[in-house]
């Protein structure tokens, strides 16, 4: 368990995309909540793609139907 925590901490400090996503989110709590939302809503193949999506999120267009 301690080894997993150590590896996670190292990756957070070394991964530039993670650092960019953290800065953009403002706080770690906000970052984790957004990451969890994206994981639930989108098909994310790996963490690099997740970080890229956090940095530059996709735009979803919803067409309203008028009656």
C-alpha positions as CSV (number, residue, x, y, z in Angstrom):
1,X,0.0,0.0,0.0
2,X,2.8,2.4,0.9
3,X,4.5,1.6,-2.4
4,X,1.4,2.4,-4.4
5,X,1.1,5.7,-2.6
6,X,4.8,6.5,-3.3
7,X,4.4,5.7,-7.0
8,X,1.3,7.8,-7.3
9,X,3.1,10.8,-5.6
10,X,6.1,10.4,-8.0
11,X,3.8,10.3,-11.1
12,X,1.9,13.4,-9.9
13,X,5.1,15.3,-9.6
14,X,6.6,14.1,-12.8
15,X,3.6,14.1,-15.2
16,X,3.3,17.6,-16.9
17,X,-0.2,16.9,-18.1
18,X,-1.4,16.0,-14.6
19,X,0.2,19.2,-13.3
20,X,-1.6,21.3,-16.0
21,X,-4.9,19.6,-15.2
22,X,-4.4,20.3,-11.5
23,X,-3.6,24.0,-12.1
24,X,-6.7,24.3,-14.4
25,X,-9.0,22.6,-11.8
26,X,-7.8,24.9,-9.0
27,X,-7.8,22.2,-6.3
28,X,-7.1,18.5,-5.9
29,X,-10.7,17.9,-4.8
30,X,-12.1,19.6,-7.9
31,X,-9.6,17.7,-10.1
32,X,-10.6,14.3,-8.6
33,X,-14.3,15.1,-8.9
34,X,-13.9,16.1,-12.6
35,X,-11.8,13.0,-13.3
36,X,-14.4,10.8,-11.8
37,X,-17.1,12.4,-13.8
38,X,-15.2,12.0,-17.0
39,X,-14.5,8.4,-16.2
40,X,-18.2,7.7,-15.7
41,X,-19.3,9.7,-18.8
42,X,-16.6,9.1,-21.4
43,X,-14.7,6.2,-22.7
44,X,-11.2,7.0,-21.5
45,X,-8.5,4.5,-22.7
46,X,-5.7,5.7,-20.5
47,X,-4.6,8.4,-18.0
48,X,-2.8,10.5,-20.6
49,X,-6.1,10.8,-22.5
50,X,-7.9,11.7,-19.3
51,X,-5.4,14.4,-18.5
52,X,-5.7,15.8,-22.0
53,X,-9.5,15.8,-21.7
54,X,-9.2,17.6,-18.4
55,X,-6.9,20.3,-19.9
56,X,-9.0,20.8,-23.0
57,X,-12.5,19.3,-22.4
58,X,-14.7,18.4,-25.4
59,X,-17.7,20.6,-26.3
60,X,-21.0,18.9,-26.3
61,X,-23.8,20.4,-28.4
62,X,-27.4,19.7,-27.6
63,X,-29.9,20.6,-30.2
64,X,-33.1,21.9,-28.7
65,X,-36.3,20.8,-30.3
66,X,-38.8,23.6,-30.5
67,X,-42.5,22.8,-30.7
